[in-house]
Amino acid sequence: MLVSGNCRMDSLLRSHPNNDARAYFEATIARRRQEPGDDIISAFVRAEEENQALTAAEVLSLSILLLLGGTETTTNLLGSTMVTFLQQPEELAKVRDDRSLIPQLIEESLRYHSPVQALFRQTTQAVEIAGTIIPAHATVMPLPASANRDARKFPDPERFDLTRNADGHVALGHGVHFCLGAPLARLEAKIALEALLQHLPPLRATEQPMTWIDSFFVRGPKTLPLAIASVS
């Protein structure tokens, strides 16, 4: 394997603006060092202290990564999908009329919005890609969001298309780096969208501007003010 998953942990931690999460996990890890339990963070600590398989920075980074991957990415996917519904109400109408389109909607949303925009990897040996030599032990930053809008793979990639065959997108990774929680994320999104379409009344954007998360690592709406649309 030419590219390893052992990324620059300090870069990963800096890529997300919320220092509260870092402080929370630093305190939690410190408690688990004193009072280990039957939980994943305690397992990370044991891997560091007993097996020397992880560094302290990696324990912190993996803990934060589980939070991002387990909650924030799916939340951002749902928020971004809602933005698409507001911008393209005809797509929303299609899904309201035919709920069997929800899995297809999820895949196109993953491709179009890519909740994880960028990653960090480190080469294990020198490799040449498209005529450029990347030396061994170099930190590289693959951009799955860019790959998901590659016109060589997805025709007219800047257009959200519910009828598109989005197979082959890399929003959830690829190969040995494929997201372990992908089935859960897809199931969570499916259940949430079914509930939204069934129970929520028609919505519209308000005059308050929406904002996006200030991060090059993840993508999703930070604020999305909505109001109940009037029905004539």
N, C-alpha and C positions, 0 to 999 in steps of 0.2 A: 504494500500500500504506500503510495507516494505522499499522501496528505493525511496527517493524523488528526485526531480530535482533541489533542492536547493544545488548546489555543492559549494565547496570552491572557491569563485570567484577569490581570489588572485592566486590560483593554475591555474585556467583557463587562467588568464591573463599572467602568467609566461610561459605557455605552448607554446606560439607563440613568435617567436624571434623578430617580427617587432614592435619596440617601437614607430615607426612613427604613426602607426594606433592608439595606445593608446593616444599619444599626440594630434592627430587630433580630436579624440572623446572627450577628456577632454576639449579642446577649444570649440568644438561645443556644448557640454552640458552646459558649462558656458554661452555661448551666449543664449541658449534656456532658461536658468534660468532668464535672463534679458529680453529677447524678445521671449516669447513662441509663437509657431505657430501651424498650423494644420498638424503636422507631428508626426511620431512615437516616436522620441526622446523627443519631448515636452510632449507626453503622458506618457513616462517613468518618466519624471521629475515631472509631476503632481501626478503620482502614489506614488512617494517618498514624495513630500512636502505636498500634500493635504490628501492623504489616508494612508500614512505611510505603503504602501504595499510593497515598495522596499527600499533598502538601496542605498546610493550613489555608493557603489562598485558594486551593482547589476545593477544599471542604466548604468554604464560604461561597465560592462561585457556583458550585453544584447545587447548594441549597437554594440560592437565589434563582438559578436556572429552572429548578423544579417549580418554583412559584410562578415564574414567568410562563413556562411551558404548560403548567397545569391549569392556570386561571386566566392570566392576562391575554394570552394569544387568542383564546376562544372568545373572551369578552370583546377584544378588538375586532375579531372577525365578525361578530354579530353587529357591532356598532358600524363597521364599514359597510356591511350589507344593508343596514338601515339607510345609510347615506345614499347608496345606489338606488334603493327604493324611492327615496325622495327625488333624486335626479332623473330617474327613469321609471315613472309610475306605471308605464305599460308592462314592464317586467314584473312589478308587484302584482298587477292584475292577472298575469299569466299564472303565477304561483298560487294566488288566492283561488283561482278557478280549478287548478289541478295541483293538489298537494304532493302528488307523486314526483313533481319536478324539484322538490326540496333537495334531495341528494345532488342533483345536477347543479342547482343553485349554489350549494356549498362548494362544490369543486371549482366552479367558475369564480366564485368570490375568493377562494384561496389563491387562484391564479392571478386574478386581477388586483387584489389588494395585498396579498402576501403579508400576513401579520408579522412574520420575521423577515426583515428587509436585507439584513447582512449577517455574516458569520465570520468568525476568525478560525483559521486553521494554521498548522505549522508543517512545512514539508519535512519528510524524514530523509529525503535524498534529493539531489539535483534532478530537475525535470524540465523538459522543454514543452511549452504549450504555445501553439500558433506562432512559432518562430522566436519566442521569447524564453530564455533560460531562467528558471527560478532556482536559486541555489538551495542547498540543503539547510535546514533549520531556519528558513525564512518564514516570517509570518505573512500570510496572505489573507485577503478578505473576499471570499466568494459573495456574489450578490444574487441570491435566489430571486429577488424581486425583478431584477433585470432579465434573468434567464426566463422568467415566466412571461415576459413581454418580448421575447425573441421572435421576430417575424418569420424566421426560418422554421420555427416549430408551430407557432400559432398565427395564422393569417389575420391581418387587421388587429394586432394585439392590443391596441389602445382602446378598443371598443369592448364594453361589457356585453356579452352575448350569451343569453341563457341556453341557446340551442347549440352552443359550441361543444365540441368534444375536448374537454380539458385534460384528458389523460396525458400523463407525462409531465405535468407541472411538478415543480420541486419545492413547493411551499412547505412541505413536511419533510424535506430532506431527500436523500437518495442513498441507496446502497447500505453500507454498514452504519451510516449516519442517519438513516431513516428514523423519524420520530417514533419513540416507543409508545407514546400515548396517542398516536394517530386515530386508532379506532374509537377511543374514548372521546377525543375532541370532535370527531365527526358525529358521534351519537349525541353529545351535549348540544352541538349546534342544531342538529335535526330536531331534538325535543324542544329546544328553546324557540326555534322558528315556527314549529307547529303550534306552540302555545301562543306566540305573538299573533300569528295569522288567525287563530281561532277566537282569541279573547279581546285583542286590542281593537278599538275603533279606528277608522281611517285617521291618519296623522299627517301633519304638515310641519314644515320648518317655520320657526318664528323669525321675527326681525332681528333677534339676537344672533350674532355670528357664531358659527360652530368653529372650534379650533381643533387642530391635530396635535397629538402627543409630540413633544419636542425631543425626538430621538431619531438617530439614523439606524438604530437596531430594530426597533419595533414600529409598527404603523397601526394607528387606530384613532378614532375621534376622542379627544380629551373632554370636550363638551359638545353636546348635541341637543340644543333646546328644541323641544317639540310641543305642538299643541294639537288638540283634537280638531280635525278638519270639519267644517260645516258641510252638511249633506243637504243638497237642494232637492 
